[in-house]
Amino acid sequence: MGYPTDLTDNQWELIKHHFAGSRKRKYEKRDLINAVLYLVKTGCQWRMLPHDYPPYKTVYSFYRRMRINGTWEAIMDDLVKQVRIRAGRNATP
């Protein structure tokens, strides 16, 4: 049983290609993303992250690396393009 903020299988399918080249780590990328989404949605402190998720230091490190290397921005750009196309508009304004 997950949290309401966790990605559905369909949502994960839309973004998982951004992590395809990543090497295998101790924690799954999807679990790390779910932890970040939980933090963003609930506004909880990093240290208050539920124990169902990876350790908060690991989640913070993942979040920071993805922010610095532009992965979060790339994910958002892709999602915006997909929504625009589904709405019958050009991918970019």
N, C-alpha and C positions, 0 to 999 in steps of 0.2 A: 504494500500500500504506500503510495507516494504522497506528495503534497500537491495542492491545486496548481502550484507554480511550475511543476515538473513538465518537461516537454512531452507531447504525445509522440507516438511513432511517426505520424505524418509530419509533424513539425521537425523532428530530428532528421528525417529524410531530406528535408529542404536545405539543411545547413551542414550535414555531416561531411560533405565533400571539402569543406574548409579545413578539415582536420585529417584528411586522407594521408598526407605525407608525414604526419607526426609519428614518431616512434612509439612503441608500446610502453606504457608506464604502469605504475602500480594501480592507478585509478583510471577509470574510463572517462573519456572526454565528456560524454553525456552526463555523467554524475557531477563533474566539475561545473558544467554549464547549468545544470539544475540547481546547484548550490548558489551560483552567482545570481540566477533568476530569483531564488528565494530571498537572498539578501536585498536585491533591488526592490522587489515587490513589498516585502515586509518592513524594510528599513531597519532591520535588526543590526546589532553590532557584530563585527566579524567574530569575536570571541563567543557570541551567543548563538552561533550557527548550530542547529540540531546535530546530534551525534550520528544521525542517519547518513549524513554527508561526509565527504573526506574532511580531514582536519582543516581548520580555518586557515592555517598558515599555507597549506598546499593550495587551497582555493584562492587565497589572496595572490599567491605567486602566479598561478595560472591566469587569473584576471589581469594582473599587471602586465605579464608577458604578451597576452593577446591584445591589450590596449596599446602597448608600445609598438608591436609589429603590425598593427592595423587590421587585425582579424575581425574585431568587433565592428569596425567601420565597413569592412568588406561584406560581412554578413548583413548588416543593415541595408547597404546599397543593393545587394541581391534581392532581399525581401521586398524592398520598395519597387524594384523593377518588375518582380513577379506580380505584385498587386496591381501595378499600373497596366500590365499586359492583360491580366484577367478582367480588368475593368474596360478593356477595349481601347486603351490609350497607348501612346508611344512609351517604350521602356524608360526613356529619359525625357524630361520636359524640354 
